[in-house]
Amino acid sequence: MKGNARRQLLKVSAVLALVTGGTLGGFQPLSAVQTASAAAVSQAQNQLQSQLFQALSARKDSVNLTYAGGINELKAAIEPALESAIAQDPYIHYTMKGYAYSLRGSSSASTAAVKLTYRETAEQSAYVHQKVASVLKEIVTPDMNDDMKVKAIHDWIVRNLKYDTTLSKFTAYEGLKTGSTVCQGYALLTYDMLKQAGFETNIVEGYVENEAHAWNMVKLDGKWYQIDTTWDDPVPDRGDRVSTAYYLVTDEQLKRDHTWKTADYPKAVTPYNEALNVLVARGVAGAKELRASLGYSASSNSLVSTASVLQRIVKEADSDGQNSLTFRYQGTKTKLKKDLLTLYNHGVSPIGYTSKSLGSARGLQITLYWK
């Protein structure tokens, strides 16, 4: 795993499993309560869900619900209603700490007393939303297209957050107030910034090296992309250094070290460098500069297998004012290192690179940085 600390995600479902405990009280013993019909349970769930979502949105610590139906219906509906209400808003989902409830009633009327706990208070979430709005006014300008806006948001997050190696900060609020948080906080802040900027986005839950992890997806120009701001922020932190190894990547690119339940999320299938090439060909303002800043070139998909080809494309990028380049490389990592060393004799001084396997047929994806 990259870095010295685990990239930790506290899954809300795991937390809820630990803290959720319903106690059933009423006029009949539990064994005497008859099974509720599916239709009645569904109706109860729909009625409860909207009330619960309002309470969650206001970050209420407790809510008392009255249901005009039997306690058996309420018992069957309460937890699905809670889960559905929480799932309505990813920001609520990943700032929830847990819930507990108690039920009382008879065969004709029942009540639920629900306790709710959060990792972020209503005031703290309001601070996040206000801070995000303020930052967006600074980093997003009227002349920017959507591609530029997403890049500006990504870079601001990477530059202004550090990964919390104590593994004790889990929210966007903690990230903004203290400067550090774990992946959950990165994903929450990325979600809020993208959403306030007008993008369709979500939070993805999965694993990296068997450890729970969270990141984001964003819809750009009608296409979905994966974006992991946590993994684009080096550990230990390197100030203004921004990696783009996990910036607007496809499912195929991300699944080499990330795993997730793909059925739960949109498909990301379009390589972003191809989308940028289309924008450049259309003459979209800023597209060429954005492509260069990401280390792409018009030939990013071409295969580099010799030192001479590597020298040529790096010199061309350097002449264009770039200090990084992403390319595909066919060969072993040992040979790659030897080829990189030849750049010193051609006026370029490499200072580091990232490497990702593209599979045996497609070689390695290399992002090279130089002075």
Protein Blocks (a to p, Z undefined) as FASTA:
>chain_A
ZZjbdcddddfklmmmmmgccddedjbdfklpccddfklmmmmmmmmmmmmmmmmmnopa
bdcddddbdfklmmmmmmmmmmmmmmmpmklmmmcfbdcddddddfkbccdddddddfbd
fklmmmmmmmmmmmmmmmpcfkbcfklmmmmmmmmmmmmpccdfkopafbfklmmmnopa
cfklmmmmmmmmmmmnopacddddddeehiacddddddeehiacdddfklmpccddehja
ccfklgoiafklmmmmpccdfklpccdfbdfklmmmmmmmnopghklmmmmmnopafklm
pccfbfklmmmmmmmmmmnopabdcdddeddfklmmmmmmmmmmnopacfbdcdddebjk
lopadddddZZ
